[in-house]
Amino acid sequence: MKVVDNVHVNSHAELIKHVEVGDEVLVITKQGVTHEFTVKAIDSKKISGEKVEVSIADIDKINKKEFSLLKTGWLVLGVISIVVMSCCFIVS
């Protein structure tokens, strides 16, 4: 996964421009505490995951992660190629 957004958040309106329910995020608070979670809910005062709630007022930065389909595709293709070549080597 790679970070696609590194955003300083000052309000609920700004947060919902960049993050939505289901996104994987890394939240860094103004106190320097980090929380990594999948967003389950966003309301006017907080963002929350399975076992964590962070007040929007306490957020310094939020990093949104994204799955790279292209990189994963190349990885799968590479693994399949190695398996096929190994099978051909064993058979011959």
C-alpha positions as CSV (number, residue, x, y, z in Angstrom):
1,M,0.0,0.0,0.0
2,K,1.1,3.5,-0.6
3,V,0.2,6.8,0.9
4,V,-1.8,8.9,-1.6
5,D,-2.9,11.8,0.6
6,N,-1.0,13.5,3.4
7,V,-3.4,16.1,4.5
8,H,-3.5,18.6,7.4
9,V,-7.1,18.6,8.6
10,N,-8.8,21.6,10.2
11,S,-12.5,20.8,9.9
12,H,-15.1,18.2,9.2
13,A,-15.7,19.6,5.7
14,E,-12.0,19.4,4.9
15,L,-11.7,15.8,6.2
16,I,-14.6,14.5,4.1
17,K,-13.0,15.9,1.0
18,H,-10.2,13.4,1.4
19,V,-11.4,10.5,3.5
20,E,-14.5,8.3,3.4
21,V,-15.8,5.3,5.3
22,G,-13.8,2.2,4.3
23,D,-10.5,4.0,3.7
24,E,-7.4,2.8,5.4
25,V,-5.8,5.8,7.2
26,L,-2.9,6.7,9.4
27,V,-3.9,9.6,11.7
28,I,-1.2,11.7,13.5
29,T,-2.6,13.8,16.3
30,K,-1.3,17.2,17.5
31,Q,0.2,15.4,20.5
32,G,2.2,13.1,18.1
33,V,0.2,9.9,18.7
34,T,-0.4,7.8,15.6
35,H,-3.4,5.6,15.0
36,E,-3.7,3.3,12.0
37,F,-7.2,2.0,11.2
38,T,-10.0,1.4,8.6
39,V,-12.5,4.2,8.9
40,K,-15.9,3.0,10.1
41,A,-17.6,6.3,10.7
42,I,-17.1,10.1,10.3
43,D,-19.2,12.6,12.0
44,S,-19.0,16.3,12.7
45,K,-16.6,15.9,15.7
46,K,-14.7,12.6,15.2
47,I,-13.4,9.9,12.9
48,S,-13.5,6.4,14.1
49,G,-12.4,2.9,13.4
50,E,-13.0,-0.5,15.0
51,K,-11.4,0.3,18.4
52,V,-10.3,3.9,18.0
53,E,-11.9,7.4,17.9
54,V,-10.0,10.5,17.1
55,S,-11.5,14.0,17.5
56,I,-11.2,16.0,14.3
57,A,-9.9,18.9,16.5
58,D,-6.9,16.7,17.6
59,I,-5.8,15.7,14.1
60,D,-2.6,17.2,12.8
61,K,-2.2,15.0,9.7
62,I,-4.1,12.2,8.1
63,N,-2.5,9.8,5.6
64,K,-4.9,7.8,3.3
65,K,-3.5,4.6,1.9
66,E,-4.4,3.1,-1.4
67,F,-4.1,-0.4,-2.9
68,S,-2.0,-0.4,-6.1
69,L,-3.6,-2.7,-8.6
70,L,-0.8,-2.4,-11.1
71,K,2.0,-3.3,-8.7
72,T,-0.1,-6.2,-7.3
73,G,-0.8,-7.4,-10.9
74,W,2.9,-7.5,-11.7
75,L,3.7,-9.3,-8.5
76,V,1.1,-12.0,-9.3
77,L,2.4,-12.3,-12.8
78,G,6.0,-12.7,-11.6
79,V,5.0,-15.4,-9.1
80,I,3.0,-17.3,-11.7
81,S,6.0,-17.1,-14.1
82,I,8.3,-18.6,-11.5
83,V,5.9,-21.4,-10.7
84,V,5.5,-22.3,-14.4
85,M,9.3,-22.2,-15.0
86,S,9.9,-24.4,-12.0
87,C,7.3,-26.9,-13.1
88,C,8.9,-27.0,-16.6
89,F,12.3,-27.5,-15.0
90,I,11.1,-30.3,-12.8
91,V,9.3,-32.1,-15.7
92,S,12.3,-32.0,-18.0
